Amino acid sequence: MQKQISTIHFKADKDLLSYLDLKIEKLSLFSQNITSCEVYLKLDKDDQHENKLVEMKLHIPGKELFAKKKSASFEEAATHVVDALKKQLIKEKEKLSD
């Protein structure tokens, strides 16, 4: 699976990138058909504490899955995004088995 992690308005440290890599790898447990994954990390310029935004796009044959979450930390937002994508992958798997 190809992985692309892009940051907007900041530079991510190695720990965050390793954490994201681990989370992306866990998604492959739910589907072997994932061809690529794009992750976008953004810092919103609002005054709220929850200004870290994670967007993730998974490419599977014939379909694109997408999730986006905002939280106080990138790690927390990434966890929520991966959970949302897990649900989407499970639904896709169920559709194929019907």
TORTILUM-976189 format. One record per atom (N, C-alpha, C): x, y, z. Coordinates in steps of 0.05 Angstrom, whole numbers, padded with zeros to 5 digits, always signed. Layout:
// residues N
XYZ
...
END
This chain:
// residues 98
+00017-00024+00000
+00000+00000+00000
+00018+00025+00000
+00011+00043-00017
+00025+00069-00018
+00014+00087+00004
+00031+00102+00017
+00023+00121+00038
+00034+00148+00032
+00017+00168+00035
+00026+00196+00032
+00015+00212+00056
+00033+00224+00071
+00025+00241+00093
+00034+00269+00088
+00014+00288+00087
+00020+00316+00082
+00012+00333+00106
+00029+00352+00112
+00022+00370+00134
+00018+00398+00122
+00000+00412+00134
-00007+00439+00125
-00005+00458+00149
+00011+00479+00146
+00016+00500+00166
+00034+00491+00189
+00048+00468+00187
+00067+00460+00207
+00084+00437+00197
+00104+00430+00212
+00121+00407+00206
+00117+00386+00227
+00110+00361+00219
+00104+00340+00238
+00131+00327+00248
+00131+00319+00273
+00154+00306+00284
+00153+00276+00278
+00176+00262+00282
+00178+00234+00275
+00159+00217+00291
+00154+00223+00316
+00135+00208+00333
+00107+00208+00321
+00098+00231+00313
+00071+00233+00301
+00070+00217+00275
+00090+00219+00258
+00090+00205+00233
+00091+00175+00238
+00106+00166+00258
+00107+00137+00265
+00079+00127+00274
+00067+00144+00291
+00040+00138+00301
+00020+00134+00278
+00021+00153+00259
+00003+00152+00236
+00008+00127+00219
+00034+00121+00216
+00041+00098+00200
+00030+00072+00212
+00032+00070+00239
+00021+00047+00253
-00009+00045+00250
-00023+00068+00252
-00052+00068+00249
-00060+00060+00221
-00045+00069+00201
-00052+00062+00173
-00048+00032+00169
-00027+00021+00180
-00022-00007+00177
-00044-00024+00189
-00055-00015+00211
-00077-00029+00224
-00102-00031+00206
-00105-00011+00189
-00128-00012+00170
-00126-00035+00151
-00101-00043+00144
-00098-00065+00125
-00107-00092+00137
-00111-00093+00163
-00122-00117+00175
-00152-00121+00167
-00165-00099+00161
-00193-00101+00154
-00198-00104+00124
-00178-00098+00108
-00181-00102+00079
-00153-00104+00067
-00149-00125+00051
-00124-00128+00036
-00125-00113+00010
-00147-00101+00003
-00151-00087-00023
-00143-00058-00023
-00134-00048-00001
-00126-00019+00000
-00102-00015-00017
-00104+00002-00037
-00082+00007-00055
-00065+00031-00046
-00078+00051-00035
-00063+00074-00026
-00078+00089-00004
-00064+00105+00011
-00075+00121+00032
-00063+00149+00032
-00080+00169+00033
-00071+00197+00034
-00080+00208+00061
-00062+00221+00075
-00068+00233+00101
-00060+00263+00100
-00078+00279+00109
-00073+00308+00110
-00077+00317+00139
-00056+00330+00150
-00056+00341+00177
-00057+00371+00174
-00076+00383+00187
-00079+00412+00185
-00083+00425+00213
-00072+00448+00216
-00077+00465+00240
-00096+00487+00232
-00120+00486+00243
-00139+00507+00239
-00130+00532+00253
-00136+00555+00242
-00127+00580+00254
-00148+00592+00273
-00167+00576+00281
-00187+00587+00300
-00176+00586+00329
-00190+00599+00347
-00180+00601+00374
-00188+00578+00392
-00202+00559+00381
-00211+00536+00397
-00187+00518+00403
-00190+00503+00425
-00169+00484+00433
-00168+00460+00414
-00191+00453+00404
-00192+00430+00385
-00188+00440+00356
-00163+00446+00350
-00158+00457+00324
-00140+00439+00306
-00137+00414+00314
-00121+00395+00298
-00140+00378+00281
-00136+00379+00255
-00154+00366+00237
-00138+00344+00222
-00150+00320+00221
-00138+00298+00206
-00158+00289+00185
-00150+00288+00160
-00166+00278+00138
-00152+00254+00126
-00166+00232+00121
-00154+00208+00110
-00171+00198+00087
-00158+00191+00066
-00172+00180+00042
-00159+00153+00035
-00175+00133+00034
-00166+00106+00026
-00176+00100-00002
-00159+00088-00018
-00166+00080-00044
-00168+00050-00045
-00191+00039-00052
-00195+00011-00056
-00206+00008-00084
-00202-00015-00097
-00212-00018-00124
-00241-00011-00127
-00246+00009-00145
-00273+00018-00151
-00285+00037-00131
-00270+00045-00111
-00282+00062-00090
-00261+00078-00075
-00270+00100-00064
-00252+00117-00047
-00267+00122-00021
-00254+00116+00001
-00266+00121+00028
-00253+00145+00040
-00268+00161+00055
-00258+00186+00066
-00269+00190+00094
-00252+00201+00111
-00261+00209+00138
-00244+00233+00147
-00257+00249+00163
-00244+00274+00173
-00253+00279+00201
-00234+00285+00219
-00241+00290+00247
-00223+00312+00258
-00234+00327+00277
-00220+00349+00290
-00219+00343+00320
-00196+00348+00332
-00192+00342+00360
-00171+00360+00373
-00166+00356+00398
-00145+00372+00412
-00117+00363+00405
-00114+00338+00396
-00088+00328+00388
-00091+00313+00362
-00069+00312+00347
-00069+00297+00322
-00073+00267+00326
-00061+00257+00348
-00063+00229+00354
-00092+00221+00359
-00106+00237+00375
-00134+00232+00381
-00151+00233+00356
-00147+00254+00339
-00162+00257+00315
-00156+00234+00296
-00131+00225+00294
-00124+00202+00277
-00138+00177+00286
-00139+00173+00312
-00153+00149+00323
-00182+00149+00315
-00196+00172+00316
-00224+00174+00309
-00227+00170+00278
-00209+00181+00263
-00210+00177+00233
-00207+00148+00226
-00188+00134+00239
-00183+00106+00233
-00208+00089+00241
-00220+00096+00264
-00244+00082+00272
-00267+00085+00252
-00270+00109+00242
-00291+00114+00221
-00285+00099+00196
-00260+00098+00188
-00252+00083+00163
-00255+00053+00167
-00250+00043+00191
-00254+00015+00197
-00283+00007+00192
-00301+00024+00202
-00330+00019+00198
-00337+00018+00169
-00326+00037+00154
-00331+00038+00125
-00320+00013+00111
-00296+00005+00119
-00284-00019+00107
-00301-00044+00113
-00311-00046+00137
-00328-00069+00145
-00354-00069+00129
-00366-00045+00125
-00390-00043+00109
-00385-00052+00080
-00362-00043+00069
-00355-00051+00042
-00351-00081+00039
-00339-00093+00059
-00334-00121+00059
-00360-00136+00060
-00379-00126+00076
-00406-00139+00078
-00421-00136+00052
-00418-00114+00038
-00432-00111+00012
-00421-00131-00008
-00395-00135-00007
-00384-00154-00027
-00391-00183-00021
-00396-00189+00004
-00402-00217+00011
-00432-00223+00007
-00449-00203+00003
-00478-00207-00001
-00483-00217-00029
END
